[in-house]
């Protein structure tokens, strides 16, 4: 597994660590899950935007 270096404000990292502790996860697990969720949501929004564009094109066309 690859390692990366990410910088963030100390206060934000403290909040991340608090959530990880409450969920009994590692910091890495929490961040991976957050990124998976972001990527999934981003993909869904992209697909929705494409469908809306096609729908509008059909209405206009």
C-alpha positions in Angstrom: 0.0 0.0 0.0 1.3 3.4 -0.9 1.8 6.2 1.6 1.2 9.9 1.0 1.9 13.0 2.8 -1.0 15.4 3.4 -0.8 18.7 5.3 -3.7 20.2 7.2 -4.3 22.5 10.1 -3.6 21.1 13.5 -7.2 21.8 14.7 -8.7 20.0 11.7 -6.4 16.9 12.3 -7.5 17.0 16.0 -11.2 16.8 14.9 -10.3 13.9 12.5 -8.6 12.0 15.3 -11.6 12.6 17.6 -14.0 11.1 15.0 -11.6 8.2 14.4 -11.4 7.5 18.1 -15.2 7.7 18.5 -15.7 5.3 15.6 -12.8 3.0 16.8 -11.0 3.4 13.5 -7.6 4.5 12.5 -7.0 7.9 11.1 -6.1 6.3 7.8 -9.3 4.2 7.6 -11.4 7.3 8.3 -9.7 9.3 5.6 -9.9 6.5 3.0 -13.6 6.2 3.7 -14.1 9.9 3.4 -12.3 9.9 0.1 -14.3 6.9 -1.2 -17.6 8.7 -0.3 -16.4 11.9 -1.9 -15.4 10.0 -5.1 -18.7 8.2 -5.2 -20.8 11.3 -4.7 -18.7 13.2 -7.3 -19.3 10.4 -9.8 -23.0 10.4 -9.1 -23.2 14.1 -9.6 -21.3 13.9 -12.8 -23.6 11.2 -14.2 -26.6 13.3 -13.1 -25.2 16.4 -14.8 -24.7 14.4 -18.0 -28.3 13.0 -17.9 -29.7 16.5 -17.3 -27.6 17.9 -20.2 -28.9 15.2 -22.5 -32.5 15.8 -21.3 -32.2 19.5 -22.0 -30.6 18.9 -25.4 -33.6 16.6 -26.3 -36.0 19.3 -25.2 -34.3 22.0 -27.2 -33.3 19.8 -30.2 
